[in-house]
Amino acid sequence: MGRTRKALERAAIFPVLLALSLLAACASPPERTLSLQAPAYATLPNGFEPLDPTRISHLYADVAAVPGNNLIRHLEQKRGHALNLLSLSGGGQNGAFGAGFLNGWREAGTRPQFDLVGGVSTGALLATHAFLGTPEDDALLEEMYTGISAEDIYEDRGLLALLSADSLRDTAPLRALLQKYITQETLARVAAAYDDDRMLFVGTTNIDYGQTWVWNMTLIAKAGKLDLYRDVLLASASFPIVFPPVEIDGHLFVDGAARSNLVIPGMGGTQKPNPPLHGPGNLYLIDNGKVTQPPEALIRALGKIAATTISVMMEQSMQTALTRSYVGTKLLGYDFNMVGIPDGVDIGNDVLAFDPQQMRAAFDSGRELAAQQNPWFHSPLNSGDIPAWLLQETTPLPEAGSTP
């Protein structure tokens, strides 16, 4: 009897699956044409034009016109001091750690005003208020990362909707959240910072071209393009497959971390940079992930192995980005400072869970870490992939005014 019932259930399911397959065939997405529209506000990470990678971007042509100059040296001259750079990594709900660290850092009285800020994924969502930097902005970051749950970020799609969807979930709630926290007044404040020669950047992945596009958010704010500003933030935080891509000027964009989990602004240029004008500045890097991850014997289940494999792949991408950032920082003559979530903090294994308890734990750990006298690592931890001599190499530049 049991076998008969199961056979009947399978027979009943077959027509449903067939119907769904036919519906899927009828709901084939329309063809797209590759967009040839050049970006007005974005470049490759090296400062070159995305659609013509052999040419320096029009955004920074005047900077590159000076031999040995780059954006950092240009802003050192404009600002009159060594710069403080901030880079905020991806990490989904673990962005709560970065929000907590920024709050604790200000409360400790040691947080500088940042001259340049770069963010990717959840780091992009943190970046605007980290850049503006007032106690009120910090309070908004705490609200954003401890007062929400998954339903504030996405909605699950029904089975029929999945047949014609480009993602497993709909991020309409996240778009609404951006409208709440990125207002016209916010845009005006970012534009004012541009007038003061401070700059904000966000990284996205253009999946049509397979490139990282780095957006000058301060320039977008100066142009008054609020919708574009929000679209870039949404794109940078749109984890591929799970969240839908965002279309901008005919291009499709997903999470910046899909290609690079860090944006270090100002590393471009056509030549090795001149020595720093005012001595060494600082790169402060907040890794919204654990600096070390303890080993674990996995259960041999598809979901667990798939999730952990993706995590390992993303972690390797992060290690590569950290090493690249470290070497670039040293070549600039700047000091490298990084923090990550300490061991022992219960942040779960799913960065897209947006679990209030785990986010509160991450936030509190960040705030507590920032209160310590010296919470910083000054080089990436060596996981065995990078030669030790490379991490020890500091390549100091000559003092300002000396012959390069």
Order of alpha helices (4+ residues) and beta strands (2+ residues): alpha-beta-beta-beta-alpha-alpha-beta-alpha-beta-alpha-alpha-beta-alpha-beta-alpha-alpha-beta-beta-alpha-alpha-beta-beta-beta-alpha-beta-alpha-alpha
